[in-house]
Amino acid sequence: MPASFVLKRSADKQFHFVLTAENGETILTSEIYTTKAGAQGGIQLVRDSSAKDELYERRQTADGGHAFSLKSAKGEPIGRSEAYPYLDAAERIVATVKRVARRAPVREEI
């Protein structure tokens, strides 16, 4: 299965997207958007930002795990990861986002 952005609509009629890896694992979850167009713009921001390592903010979670956020060039948060138990696992996910985001197709689940 190819990596893809999955655009979703929540029960309160807002939008968000996830980026999935080739194995179907969610590797990035977006912020919430009030419009579909806003979420589509967020997907484009991920595509534009994903290759730039300086836009990834790595952090350690309260329980000692590791996670990251992807920010736009303007510093706005556009996506975040789940927490991973080891730093190298989180870094492998960063590398996967960098590799797949630019060409991943969009699939709508609305």
Helices and strands as residue ranges (DSSP letters): E 4-9, E 15-20, E 26-30, H 36-49, G 53-55, E 56-60, E 66-71, E 77-80, H 87-100, E 106-109
